[in-house]
Each structure stands twice: as C-alpha cells, then as structure tokens.
Amino acid sequence: METASPSTSRPPRTLALLAVAAGLVLTTSGCGGSAAASEDDTFVFATGKDISCLDPHVNGDMPQASIAANYLDSLVSQDSEGAIHPWLATDWSVSEDGLTYTFTVRDDVWFTDGTKLTAEAVKANLDHMIDPDTQSGTAGGYLKPYVGTEVVDETTAVVTLNRPYAAFLEVLAQPFLGIESPEALKRPQAENCNSPVGTGPYRIVDYVPQSKVSLVRNEDYNSAPPFAQHEGPAHIEKIEWRIVPEDSTRYGLLRAGQVDALDLMPSVHFDEAEADPNVELILQDRPGNPTNLILNTTRAPFDDVDVRKAFLRSAYVDAGINSVYFGTVTRAGGPLSSTTGFYSPDFEHVYDPDPDEAARLLDEAGWTGRDDEGYRVKDGRRLTVHFPYTPGAWPTAHQALVTQIQATAKKAGFEVLIENGDGATVSELGNNFEYDLRADYWNTNTADVLRIVFSSEYTESAGFVPNGSGFRNPELDGILNDALATDDPSEREDLYYQAQQIVSDSALQLPLYNQASQVALRSDRYGNLTLEPSLSLPYLYDVTAVDSE
C-alpha cells in the first residue's frame, strides 16, 4: 500500500503531465485530424463507469441516470434556479394537507414501443419504483412516503403520500424517476435492464455490457422539456454510448477524434484540454451530499464520537486534493455540497486538520498508548479501521486520495486497512455494516438528501443502505421530517441549518470534494452539449454538428 505524508506526496506537476502524455502517444496519433461532423453521423460519447442495468429505477447509480436523461422524459422538470415546471405532466395540484398530488398528463405523447402515455403509466412507474423486487435504492428510496396512485381517467392520476413531502416534485424531476413504458415494465427485469423504453428523444437499439449502448433518434419526439433549446426530434441521428473505464485511454480517444465527448474528465489532462482549441470543457458541481468517507457508528472504534472527531482532525484533505486533482475539484467540508438549496458554509472548516486536537481526543477516548509501529492502542487492541474499497468504481485520483488519508491518519495513530474487493463483495459488506469506513456520495437536487443519508429511516437495505453511518437520532429525524412538512422557505432554511449542525457535531463523515459533471466535447465537430438542470447530467438532445467548410 502506498503511503505518503501530505507534505511529501505531491508529485511534480510537470513530471506527472509528461508521464501521462507519454502514455498517450500510441492513442493520439490522429489528434486534431478529425473533420467536421454532419448530423447523420453517430455521436460517440465515452463514459468512465460501467452500467449494470439501463433501467434507472433499478438500484440507482449515476451512470444509469446519465444515459437515461437521453431516452426518458420525467413527469416534471426543474430549471437551473430550482423552480419546478411541467413536462409530461401539464399541471398538478397539491391538497391542503400535502398528502395528495393530482397530476394531469399530456394526451399526445407515445412511448417508443407505441404505447400511449396515460395516467396508468404514472401509476405503473411509481409502483415499479417502490416494488421490493425492483431493488430500487435511489428512486424507491425517494418514494418512501408513497402510498399509491389512483387513476381517475386517462390523463388524471392522484398520488397519495403518508406524510407531507415538500421535496416530492424535486425528486420527480430527476432522470432516476423517468417515466417508462408500462408495457415494457411488465417484461422480466433482466430484459428491461437491457432495453428500457421511454418517450424521450432517443431509443435504445442495442446494449453490449461493459462495451457500449447504441441509441437512435426518436423521429416522433414531441415532448421536449422547458430547459431544452429546441422542439421536435433531436438534431443528431445516432448515439454510441461507449464504456471506457481507463482514464487516459478515454481521453486519448477524444484527442484522436475517435470519440466526440467524454465524462469524468481526467484531472491530469485538464490543462492540456483547456489549451486545445478543439476541446470544450463543460463543468458544473452537482447538488447533494459531497464525496466523502462515511464513518460507521454502529461498532467500535467509531461508535465513540471523540474517536470520530479525532479521525476527521487527522486527515489533510486539502493537501491530498491539491496533489491528486490538480485543482479540478472543489473542496467540501459540510454535509451538503455548495450547490444544494439551503446549504450553509458554516460547517466547511469545523474539522480542519489539527494533530494536537486529534491526540487530545484519542487520549480522552482511552487510546493512550502506542505500539511498536506507532499505532494507538487501548486495552491491548490496536486502533484499526477497516475500509472495504472497490478501486474500479472510483477515478484514479480518488484512489490516490484515500491512500494519502490513510497515511495522515497513521500519524495520528489510526491503522486504516484499505481492503480492495469486487463490487458485489464490498456492497454486501456495506449492506451489513461490516466496515468502519465507506466511500460514498449522493447526488440529488434537494436538501432532503440529509434525511436520506443520515436519518434512522434509511438504515435498511433496498439494494444498498443509504445511511452508511447507521446514525439514529430522533431529534434529527424530527427536524428533517418537519422540513418536509412546510413549504415556507425561511422555515425550511432554519430546519436544514439545524440538521447540518447535528450532522457536523456528530462527526459522521469526512467530506472530501463536491461531486461534479466534468465533460469534454470535440467542439470542432459538435456544439450545444449542455447539462440537464436536476443533476447536471450530459444532455445530448440539443447537440448540433459543426458545419463542414
């Protein structure tokens, strides 16, 4: 395991870039030589993470939502200011007690399998998301207050909740809750995972796992959201969504003109891309709970708040981020990313590094001795922290960052064991709280993420356990539920501030950096690649080809 202190681990930036550039020689021989594209070309998008199931209702990982934004429409839309607008639903009303939402859906929209959009489709989708067999940790998690849907007529659906839910419309705007064909949902889950059907601007025609997804234009598309730049069918006829996990390979393909855009832009190539007149970077921090290491409070040693605080004080996160991300991500210190509604900056620096304070806290917690290797001990036991980790699920820079945190924690006396494993094994450990640290984040467009990540309600598994700290606090639960019961912005702001205070005081996470969309586009071939507003995901509907000279 590589270890280094923050003061000595930072690689010389020039050398790092040269090393990467050398690795690109074999893949960029055609760099800059691509001609302008025409709109009947195939637009090739390279993504850095594999997709286990294309249906975003199942499980719920960001790559699913990212591609779903291009073939599914949602019931409502959200603009960049957070306001909710119609989409497949033309209008809606909310009962005075906040428990029923009556939606009217468009009567002129068809799914790409020929099924008409009706109120029955709304019911089928919401029922599918909360079905335990769907194993929907994300969409289903958002719908915990859902009771059922009554279909009043072909275009009217009345959704009943068991409690007021002020964030309901916000989460409905996300691609995770995109509306699928009810006929397609009747198929076996494995079949729907390979070819979900929506009303969106593209439809899926082929899926080769771990390789690519092929999509073609929906020629009958007539339901563009308000944030789109045009109406009618998409400009580009075909999309190839190629899965290229290795960072430098993905970037090399872009430079060579073999892909037209990519996500998870590798940090070591940022300067080079910014200097390239043929490349446009599209960057936006995402709302939600930032990238973090969450501390399991259900067992020792992190069942002791002083030990948790000592761990947070031991980590030199800024130094680690600067050395491995080269300034391409923004530091996060609190439980909400800075682009989330009701975010407060007051919690950003509560746990800045402080070795003396870490030592004092460990002394108070009884970890007073040190063994021959310098680790703290108590009653003959070493202060050991188990950290199951799947390297392939994270960018290379993240892997380097956690090893740096491991090194700085060692100075304080923590033995952090980074235990690499496959995704299934690490996921099983996560569902059973068999860990001390877990790498985490949660992208969402509402401060209600605090309830999902920290409330007692989310300590059970639905595919995975959202509350990875296992924290149970009735006061916090009450505050977060009160925030959902009011539409008064000032009241919600006060309640979410109180919630952030409790989470911070309880030292449940080591926040690292804000999640971000980092997309690179071959601007000599295409333009108008934007980010949809709810989660800042790549939106290809408005992409246009650059005219040939």
Beta strands, then each sheet from edge to edge (+ up, - down):
strand 1: 42-47
strand 2: 76-78
strand 3: 84-86
strand 4: 89-94
strand 5: 100-105
strand 6: 146-153
strand 7: 156-161
strand 8: 202-208
strand 9: 212-217
strand 10: 238-243
strand 11: 261-262
strand 12: 279-285
strand 13: 288-295
strand 14: 369-370
strand 15: 376-378
strand 16: 381-382
strand 17: 384-389
strand 18: 415-420
strand 19: 437-443
strand 20: 509-513
strand 21: 516-522
strand 22: 526-527
strand 23: 530-532
strand 24: 537-539
strand 25: 544-545
sheet 1: 8+ 9- 10+ 1+ 11+ 21- 12+
sheet 2: 2+ 3-
sheet 3: 4+ 5- 7+ 6-
sheet 4: 19+ 13- 20+
sheet 5: 14+ 15- 16+
sheet 6: 17+ 18+
sheet 7: 22+ 25-
sheet 8: 23+ 24-
end
